[in-house]
Amino acid sequence: MIELKLTEIFDFLYIVIGTIGVAVIVWGVILTVIRLLKLEFKRLKKKSVYRERESVRHLFASYLLMALEFLIAADIIATVMHPTFTEIAILASIVAIRTVISFFLEREIERFNVEK
């Protein structure tokens, strides 16, 4: 009885946290598209937008990284609920990819801030 309720709670948490991750991606896409449209109108007026475009790209990447954090949390919950070798391998792969992406993104952001 208690085990069933815990499973239901973890299933619910998995769905909620995963949905938050997807929502962060969608929100980042919306903000990025709006900012890019503004920049394109500015560019059409013959103004340079290179630095601002890079800034928008980094902002979008930060939303993607935040979303990855939520999605990894959801995957951890799923793995705890159903700890198979396949699930653990998938989770390890996702964490490794996220770590590499985060490392290079942070390095690029630091380089961008130094060049400013």
Buried (B, 14 or more C-beta within 10 A) or exposed (E): EEEEEEEEEBEEBBEEBBEBBEEBBEEBEEBBEEBBEEBEEEBEEEEEBEEBBBBBBBBBBBBBBBBBBBBBBBBBBBBEBEEEEEBEEBBEEBBEEBEEBBEEBEEBBEEBEEEE
